[in-house]
Amino acid sequence: MKRLMPWLVAAAVLVLRWTSRVRAHDDPRPRLRAAGIPYVYAILHAHHLTALLAAEKDLVVMVSRSRDGDIALPSLAVCRCTAVRGSGGGRGKGGGPAMTRMIKEVQAGRPAVLTVDGPVGPRGRVYPGIALLAEKTAAVVVPVIAIPSRRNVLRRTWDRLQVPLPTARIDLYPGEPITPGDDEPLESFCQRIGQRLADLERRYDPEESAAAHDAAAARQSSAARQSATARRRAKADRSRRRSPPPRGLGEENSIRVG
């Protein structure tokens, strides 16, 4: 069953792809292609399933080496995308080799996409991979949000993953291409990308943008409470260790009888 599951998912993706209609608004790609300008997409992890339904041929996608990544491989294949295995987040994740290959693919003229806040979030936080990819390839970054007209939102996931439903219309809302400034730090470039994605979602999907903001605030509040509780417990433990043990009968302060 484990071997069959990825192909069942791929079959479901094909059904969604065949029954969905894609509409791109103010699409900058024709003029970028005409000018020979390479481009890479920046998307939120919450939108990656929806974006897959609208993926262009030969799109290069970074996929983690996790079990979830294994499940995604057949779906990418049937959508005619190229998977590059690896992700950030520490040693053994394969992020370095994966980024090197993506750089080569983009330099060869192929578009690429990164879920800028994946694979573990927090939602909307842009990690340096997209900025590094653009810097090394002289590609522009096209921030884009993908909104299905019919969807289920997995509210308990960190990203509020959106799952399109059959016959949905997929609306793509790309922003103006972004380029790094002269000598601009990667962190600053990442912040600009994140702000552009947030602006797009707030404009074209305001209800989900607000819900994601509220969910993030609730998680931060919960984390702060847990942290405060942990600090109080640690302080109490230190206080107990420093306090001398109580003196009982038989010690020098006990009362002698007789």
N, C-alpha and C positions, 0 to 999 in steps of 0.2 A: 504494500500500500504506500509506503514511503517513497518508493521509486515512481509510483503512478501519480502521486499527488501533484508534482510540478507540471505534468502534462494535462491534468485536469484543470489546473489553474490557467494554463496556456489556452486550453479550449474555451474557458469562460472569457478570457481576454479577447479571443478572436470573435466570439459572439458579440461582445460589447463593442468591439471595433467595427464590425460589419453593420451593426444596428444603430450606431451613433452618427450624428452629423457634426462636422467640425466647422466652426466659423471663426476666423482670425480677424481681429479688429485692428485697423491701423498697422498692418503688418510691415515691419521694416525690412524683411528678408529679401524681397525682390531688388530693392536698391542696393543692399549690401552685396548680393550676388553679382549684380551688374557691375559694381565697382571693384569686385574681387577682394572684398574685405572679409576676413574670416570672423566667425562669431561663435560664441558659446552661450548656452542658456543658463540662467540662474533661476531655479524654482525652489519652492518650499517642499519639504518632505511630505506635507499633507496633500500635495497636489500630484505626487509622482504617478499614482495609478491613472488619474485622469489624463495627465500629460502623455502617458504611454499610448493612449488611444489615438492621439493626434501626432504621434512621432513621425518624423520624416525618415525616408529611407537612408540607411547608412549612418544614422545618428549613433555617436559613441557615448556609452553610458558607463559610469563607474558603479560597480556592484560589490557590496561587501562580501567577505569570505565566510559569512555566517550561514546558518541553515536557511534563513530568509533569502539570502542571496542565491543559494542553490535552487530554491523554489522559483525565483524570478528568471532564471536563465532561459528556460523554454519559452516563456512569455516574450522575452526580448527577441529571441530568435524568430518567432512567428511574426513579430512586428518589424522584422528586417533591421533590427538594431545590432550594434556590436558591443558586447559586454567586455569590460575591463575589470578584472577582479582586484579588489583592494579597497581600503578605507582608512581614514585617519583614526586617531584615538589611542595610539601607542604602538609599541614594538610588536611585530608578528601580524599586524593587520594588513600589510602589503601596500600601504598608502604610497610609499616612495616609488616603487616600481610601477604601480598603476598610474601615478601622475606622469612619470617619464613616458610611458606609452601614450597617454592621452595627449601630451604635448606633441609627440611625433604625428599622431593622427590628425590633430588640428593643423599642424604645419603642412600636412599633405592635402589640406583642403576640405576636411570633413568636419561637420558641425558636431559639437559635443554638449552634454548637459550634466550639471551637477546639482544634487539636492543640497543646497548650501547650508542647511541646518541639520543635516543627517550625519550619521544614522541614529544619534541618540538625543539630539536637541541641546539646549532648550529651543522651543519653537521660535523661529525668526532670527536666531543668532547665526550670523554668517561666519563660517570658518574660513581660514585663509586659502583653501584649495582653489576656489574660483578666481581669486585675485592673482594667485601665482600662475594659474593656467593662462589667464589673459596677458599677464606680463611677459611670460616666456614665449608666447606665440604671436604677440601683437594683434590679438583678437579683441573685438569689442564684446562687452557683456550685454546680453539682452535679457533683462529681467522679465519674467512672464508669469502670470497666474492663469490657471486653467480651472474653469468653473463648469461643472455639469448641471444641466437644468433639473435633472432628477438624480438624487444621491442619498446615500446613508452616510452620516458622519459618526465615526467611532469616537464617542465623546470621552471614553476612558483612556485612550491612547495619548501619549505626551504631545503628539502633533495634531490631534483631532483629524485623523486620516479620513479622507473623503473617498467613498466607494461609489463610482457611477453606476446607474441602473440602466437596463436595456432601453433603447430608443431615446436616450438622453441626447440633448444638444450640448456639444462641448464648445464653450466660448473661451477663446484664447485672447488674453489682453496683455500684449507685450508693451513694455515701456520703451522710451527712447534708449538707444544703445549708450552704454556707459564706457568710458575709457579712463584709465588711471592718469592722474595729473603728473607733471614732471616731478620726480623725486618724492611722490606721494607715498607715505608708508602703507604697507599692506593693510594694516588695521583700519586706517582711515578709508581706504577704498572699500573694504568690507562693510564698514558702517554705511557708506553711501548706497551700496547695493541693497543692504538690509532695509534702509529707509525707503528706497524706491519700491521694493516689494511690499512693504507695509502700506505705503501710499496707494499702490494699485489695489491691494485687497480691501483697504478701507473705502476706496471709491467704488469698486465694482462688486464687492461682496460684503457690504457693511455689517450685516447681521452676524455672519461668521467671524468677521474681524473682531467685532465686539465680544462675541462669545469666547474666542480664543484669548483675547486680552483678559477677560474675567477669569478664565480657567488658569491662566498663567499667574494672575494675582493671587488666586486661592492656593495654588501650589506653593508660591513663595511664602505666603502667610503660614501655611502648614509647616513648611520647612523651618521657618523662623521659630515657631512654637516648639517644634521638636528639638531644635538646637538649644533654645533656652532651657528646656527641661533637662537635656543632657548636661548642660553647664551646671544647673542646680544640683543634679545628682553627683556630678564630679566634685563640686565644692563640698557637699555633705560628706562624701567619702573621705576627702582630704581632712576635713575637720575631725571625723571619727578616728582617723589614724593618728592625728596629733594629740588627741585627748588621752591622759593617762588612764589606765584601767581602774575601775572602782576597787577600793580596798574593802575586803570582807573580813569575817571572823577568822581569827588565827593569825592576822597580820599585826604589825606593831601598834596599830590604833585600836585593836580589839580590847574589850574589857576583861581583865583577869579576875577570875573568881577563886576565892579561897586563899 
